[in-house]
């Protein structure tokens, strides 16, 4: 579910709130688990944090590299 929520339209806080509402006490502390899971995905090269909120259009230019920001 975390992977699906990480579509660029939500902040980490919004994702955490959704997961807390969905999984209740089974996911507490959700903020820590979300942060650790996102960091693991970043470390594995599965995701790249965007420098700003997603506006509905991906930049597919070959020269852009958000990892260097």
N, C-alpha and C positions, 0 to 999 in steps of 0.2 A: 504494500500500500504506500509506503514511503516513496518508493521509486515513482509511482504514478502521481503523487502529490508534488513532486519536484519538477514541475513543468515550466517553471519560470514565472508563473502567475501569482505565486504565494510567497510570503516571507517565511523564514524559519519559525517565527512565532505563530503564524497562522497554521503552519503544518503541525506544529506541536499541539496546538489547541484542538485541531481535528483529530489527531491520534489520541489525545487524552479523552475526548468525548466518545470516541469509538471503542477504545479498549479499557476505559475506566481505570480501576486500581491495578490491573494487570500490567500497565504500561508506565506506572509511576516510578521514578521521576521521568516523565516523558522528555523533558527538555534535555536532560543529560543523554538519554538514549538516542534522541534525534541528532544531537550535536556529534556524538561519537560515530553514529552510522553515516552521517553525511561526510564527516572527515575521512572515514574509511573508504567511501566511494571516491572521494577526491584523491586520496593516496593511491588508489588502484587505477586512477585515470579514467574512471567511468563517468565522472561529471566534472564540469568546470563551472565554478560560481560566476554568475554574471555580475558585471560592475554596476548595473542598474536594473530596475524592474523590466521584465520582458514586456514588450509592446505589441506582441502578436506577429512579429516577423523576425525570422532568423537571418543573421548576417552570414552568408556563406562564402564571403571573400576568402581567398587563400592566404591573404597577408595578415589577417587579424588573429591574434593569439591572446586570449583573455588570461591565460596562465601567467603571463609576465606582468600583469597589473598588480 
